Amino acid sequence: MAKIALLPGDGIGVEITKQAALVLETVSAKYGLDLELNEGLFGGAAYDQTGTAFPPETIELVQTSDAVLLGAIGGPKWDSLPADERLEIVGLLRLRKMAGAYANLRPAVMYPSMVDSSTLKPDVVSGIDIMVVRELTGGLYFGEPRLREPHPTGARAVDTLEYTTLEIERIVDLAFQLARGRRGKVTSVDKANVLESSRLWREVACAVAQKYPDVEFESMLVDNCAMQLVRKPKQFDVLVTENMFGDILSDEAAMLTGSIGMLPSASIGGDVDIYEPIHGSAPDIAGKNMANPIGTILSAAMMLRYTFRLDEPARAIERAVERVLEAGYRTADITSPGSRTVGTDEMGELICREVDA
């Protein structure tokens, strides 16, 4: 039996994870899969009920599961929490650290039927297929010391950016393995002209590249990469980079495809794999049946592929999404002239129907 911890979280997370769960149930019935979904409190919803973003019951649920399907957490309601209670630190970062999931995979794919939804010219974005590989357990988000203290000018804040050779080797090695199954090119992104941590990153990445003579390799400064993603995105196949750069660049890559609501992600490499869309909780549209569930549904497909090695059911979900988009159905964030706008629930129902077809 495949055990999945379902953590809806906050805002639109509740709505989109519901639709992803329905799609998983549909594909499970069609292919005779043995999936067990168990829901837990996480994020702001957990804080309101238990006083912590990651309560013991949810920790136990995650530890006894094979994978986590996460919605989104946070919102203005919890923005003023003290640092040692913040949802992102106590909840999300602790979850990632506990799971040991060091590699975040964020694919950005342009569906032919979605070309007009991008803000860039069709000839620039048509055919985009980029995999951003983000190191997830190191860098600024986890470095110590992390502090704020009095200063003559008011206050002084410190965050520490650190990486070890091993942390860099394992993420870059994974990027090369992925590239071998794709178009055979890896771009390592750093800021080696300024940062000591990036100089180590570049040295290690170049050393790892020697093991893969069949894969094209280049190093690129992060500011240039940000520019090139807009200028000529189809030059990229696999982008591998440290935690903060990956966070930023993957959001930029998402918008090339038309909407951040379309992109899934997989956090793998540890004891428990975590799957989630890359967008936030969008409290302004929560409960209005407007959110795009496709990123979460595609995250569920990634879970079937990477954690459970069920490629055909994963592909069935991906094909269903493609067919629904080709038929002209859109949620509000990706609507275009001539399309048919539907809500969160309707989009989920349409995808379930295509999976079952």
C-alpha positions, -999 to +999 in steps of 0.1 A: +000+000+000+012+035-009+006+059+020+002+096+012-001+124+038-024+150+025-016+184+040-041+210+025-027+239+046-042+273+042-061+296+017-066+279-017-045+249-005-078+234+008-095+237-025-067+226-048-056+195-027-092+184-027-092+183-065-058+166-066-071+139-042-101+133-064-078+129-094-057+104-075-088+085-065-099+084-101-066+072-115-063+047-086-097+031-095-088+030-132-054+013-127-062-007-096-037+012-074-036+008-037-033+044-024-041+055+011-046+092+016-046+105+052-052+142+059-034+162+085-033+198+099-004+220+088+005+257+085-019+284+098-048+260+101-027+239+125-014+269+144-050+281+150-061+247+164-029+235+182-006+265+187+020+252+163+023+250+125+036+214+126+018+195+155+030+162+168+001+143+151+011+156+117+048+149+123+038+113+130+016+112+099+045+124+077+070+099+093+047+070+086+039+080+050+057+074+017+050+108+003+034+142+012+010+161-010+010+197+002-013+225-007+000+259+005+005+277+038+004+312+052-014+344+048-017+379+063-034+365+094-001+349+105+024+374+092+030+390+126+040+358+144+074+359+162+103+343+143+103+311+164+066+305+156+065+316+119+047+291+097+075+290+071+102+282+097+083+260+121+062+244+094+076+243+058+114+244+065+111+220+093+091+196+071+117+197+044+146+193+069+129+164+087+121+147+054+157+151+042+144+160+008+174+179-006+164+182-042+135+203-055+124+196-091+104+223-107+094+216-144+083+245-166+066+232-197+047+252-223+016+234-235+009+242-272-027+253-263-013+277-237+011+297-258-012+327-260-014+328-221+023+339-218+032+375-216+061+368-240+059+364-278+047+329-289+080+323-309+100+329-277+080+305-254+067+279-278+083+245-270+097+255-235+106+224-214+129+234-185+136+215-153+148+237-125+167+216-099+169+236-066+191+226-036+166+226-008+182+220+026+211+244+026+220+280+019+205+311+034+173+294+045+191+271+069+225+287+076+235+297+111+239+321+127+206+337+120+199+367+142+187+403+147+203+425+173+205+462+183+228+484+163+237+521+165+216+527+134+186+508+148+191+471+142+214+446+125+202+414+109+224+384+099+216+354+077+243+329+069+249+314+034+269+282+036+273+250+015+296+220+018+312+200-010+288+170-004+257+192-005+267+206-039+279+172-053+247+154-047+224+180-062+246+186-093+249+148-098+211+145-097+208+172-123+232+154-147+212+121-142+180+139-151+196+156-181+206+122-195+169+113-198+160+147-213+179+168-239+214+163-224+223+198-211+230+211-176+234+248-167+248+254-132+238+288-119+259+307-093+273+341-083+309+331-084+321+366-092+310+378-058+302+350-033+327+325-018+299+299-015+293+303-053+330+299-061+329+265-042+296+257-060+312+263-094+344+243-086+324+213-075+299+215-104+327+216-129+343+185-112+310+166-112+306+175-149+338+155-157+318+123-148+293+130-176+311+136-209+279+128-227+261+158-212+267+194-223+276+216-194+279+253-187+281+276-157+262+308-157+259+338-133+225+341-118+218+376-130+226+366-166+204+335-162+175+356-151+179+377-182+184+347-205+152+331-192+133+360-206+154+366-237+159+330-249+144+304-226+146+275-250+184+274-246+179+257-212+172+221-204+182+214-168+190+243-145+207+234-112+213+260-085+214+268-047+183+273-026+175+310-029+185+313-065+164+283-073+134+298-055+135+329-075+144+315-109+118+288-108+091+314-102+104+333-132+103+302-153+068+295-142+055+328-155+070+320-189+044+293-192+015+317-185+007+312-148+024+302-116-007+281-109+004+256-136+036+245-121+041+214-099+072+205-079+088+175-063+111+175-033+130+142-032+161+125-020+153+119+017+131+097+038+099+112+026+092+129-007+071+161-007+050+173-036+034+207-039+025+234-064+050+263-064+025+290-057+013+304-024-020+303-005-036+332-024-059+342+005-076+369-016-093+342-038-096+315-012-131+299-010-142+316-042-138+285-065-113+305-086-079+288-079-061+269-105-057+232-093-035+221-122-002+227-104-013+205-075-028+178-098+005+177-118+024+174-085+003+143-078+014+130-112+050+136-103+045+118-070+032+087-088+062+088-112+091+096-088+081+080-055+059+051-066+075+044-101+040+044-116+048+061-149+017+051-169-008+064-143+013+096-140+012+100-177-026+095-177-030+125-155-007+146-176-025+136-208-058+145-191-046+180-183-034+184-218-067+174-233-087+196-210-065+226-220-067+217-257-105+217-253-103+254-243-111+251-206-093+276-184-093+289-148-094+326-143-056+330-141-050+314-176-081+326-194-076+339-230-098+351-258-121+322-269-115+301-239-141+287-215-135+299-179-143+273-152-138+272-115-115+251-093-141+223-088-151+222-125-114+220-136-109+191-113-140+173-125-130+178-162-095+163-155-110+134-136-134+127-165-105+127-190-084+104-167-114+080-167-120+082-204 
